Amino acid sequence: MKIGVVTFPGSLDDVDAARAVGIGGHEAVALWHGEHDLKGVDAVVLPGGFSYGDYLRCGAISRFSPVMTEVIDAAGRGMPVLGICNGFQILCESHLLPGALIRNDHRTFVCRDQRLRIENNRTPWTAAYAEGQEVTIVLKNGEGGFVADEATLDRLEGEGQVLARYLDLNPNGSARDIAGITNERGNVVGLMPHPEHSVETLTGSGTDGLGFFTSLVESAFA
């Protein structure tokens, strides 16, 4: 499959994401933030980084990039979209996902290998995992605290839209230990940890993140 990886000004992990797409068995296609063109891709990854320097709010400026007009439209038609870290923030700013990401409760940047539990394996991005599977994936963020009002949190829990949850230690103060969520349809996923940094043993961070990229084959976009 052809998986588009968007580069915004300030993206740091677009190359890593493209490499992970390739390791996962797909063709990575570079997408530029300033173009109204998804180049015929089957899915899109919004990578981590500090788009537009995180000025105003994380992801708030990128949300208005020309490419996001196309991403929002494609997501509405069912295209799988994965937002990682800053990409998760952009998805929330674009209202493709509910809630928001705010500064970590301890006010410091965190970088660690983070244990997670996969709560929902019924998305195109998590089909390779077993429900309840525990994995360890790299986490690095300064504004990774997921927040939403209680009604929204209850709805996410009740509808099975919590994708992954932090284990052992909540690294950023996210409500209900939420590490990632999905939209109601299941095609749009936001995840604060970085699966693209946990796809090969060479880096010492294991391969637990690889399933986010191989899942696209296993799910067949069901």
N, C-alpha and C positions, 0 to 999 in steps of 0.2 A: 504494500500500500504506500501511497505518497503522503507523507506527514509534513505539513508545513510548520516551520519554526520561525516565529516572528522575532525580528531584531528591532528594538526601540533604542533611542539614544540613552545610553547608560546600562543597557543589558549586559550582564556579566556571564551568564550561563547558557547563552544561545548555542555556542559551539559544543559545549558539553551535552546539551539536550539533543543536538543533531547527531552527535556520536552515539548517544544512547538509543536514538531511533534506529540507527544503522545496526547496532549490536542486537536490537530487538527484531531485526529481520526486515526492516522497511527502508524505503528511500526517503531521505530527509531533503526537504525543499526549502530553501531560504526565502523568507518573506520579509519585505521591508515595510516599516511602519508607515511610510509616507505614500504608499501605493494602494489604490483600490483594486487589488488583484490577489486572489488566493491561488492562482496558477493551477487550478484543477485538482487541488489536494483532497484527500479523503478525510483528513482530520487536522487539527491545529494544536500546537503547543505554544503557550505563552510562557517564556522562560523567566527565571529569576534574575535579580539584579537590582539596579536603582534607576529605573526609567525616569528620565528627565531630572535626575538627581534627587528624586523623592521630594521635590519642591511642592508646595501647597499641601498635598497629602500623597501618600504612596499610591501610585496608579491613577491619580485624579487627572493628570494631564494626558497620559497615554490613552485613557479611555476615549479621548477625542481624536486620536490618530486616525487618518483615513482608513487604514487596514481594519480598524475595529468596527467600522460601519459594515464591512463585509463579514467579519467574524460574528458579529451580533446577528446579522441576517442568516448566516449559515447555521449558527447554533439554533436559531428558531426553527429551522427546517430539519433539525436532528443531527447535524454534523457533530461528531465527538470533539470536544475542546477540553484541553487540560491546562490549567493555570498553576504554575509552580511558584510558591513564595510571592515575589512581586507580581507574577501572573495571576495568582489567587487574589491579590489586592486589586488588580485591574478588573477581574471578573466581578468583584463586589462593587467597584465603582461604576461598572457598566450595567449593574442591576441584572446581570445574568445569574448571579448568586446573591442570596440575602446576607445581611449582616455587614460587618466591617472588621478590618484588622487595625489594631492600635498598638502604641508603644508597649513593649514588654513591661510587665508589672514591676520588675526589679530595675528597670531603666538602663539596662546594659545589653549589649549585643551578646547573643549566645551562639556557640558553634560546638556541636557535639554529635556523637552517634546516638540516635534517639530510638528507643523501643516504642513500637506502635502496635495497635490491634486493628486489623482490617474489619470494620463493622458491616460493610456493604460490598459484596463481590458481584453485584448485579449491574455493573456499569461496564461500558466498553474499555475502561481503563483499569479495572480490578478483577476481571473475570478469571485471570490466571491464579488468583489467590483463593484459599478456602475462607468462608465466613468465620470470623473469629481467629484467623491466623495471626500469630505474632511475628513481627518483622523488625529489623533494625535498619534505619535509613538516616542518612546525614541530615542534620538540621542546622540552619544558620540564618538568624534573623535578629533584627532590632525592633521591628514593629510587627510581631507575629501573633499578638493576642487577639483571638477571635471573639467578637462581642455581638450580641443581638438582644432584643427585648425578650422577656420571658415567653411571650406568646409564640414568637418566632422559634425560639429554642425548643419549646414543647412540640411545635409542628415538625421541626427537623427530626427530633427524636421519634415522634409518633409515626411519621411517614417513612422512616428508614433512610433519611437523607444525610445522616452522619456517616461519613465515609471511613474515617479512621480516627482513633483516639489515642492520646498519649498514655503511656504506661510508666510506672515507677515514679516519675517526677513530671509535673507540669512545668515546661521550660519557659513559659511566657505569660502565664495567667489566663490562657484561653478558657472561656466559659465551658464548663462541663468537660474539660480536658479534650476539647475538639481540635483535631489536627487537620481535618479536611471534611468537606461537604460536597454534596451533589445537588443539582436542581431536581425538580419533581420528575422530569422525564428520564433523568439519569445520564444524559449525554454530556453534560457540562460538569466538570469536576475541578475543585480547587483544593490544593494541598500545600500546607506550609513547609513540611520537610522536602528534601531534594532527592527524588528517586534517581535522577540522572547521574548523581554522584555515587550511587551504590549499584553499579551494573557489572563490575568486573573486579576480580580479586587483586589485580595489579595495584590498585590504589589503596588497598588495605581496608576498604570500607564494605567489603562483601558484595553480594549480588542480590540482596533482598529487594532492591528497587526495580530490578529488570522486569518484573511482572507488569508494571505499569505500561510497558511498551510492547511486550508480547501479548498482553490481554486483547489487543485490537484484533489479532488473528483468531484467538479463541472465542471471542464474543461474536464475531462476524456482524457486529453492530446490531445485535438482536435487541 
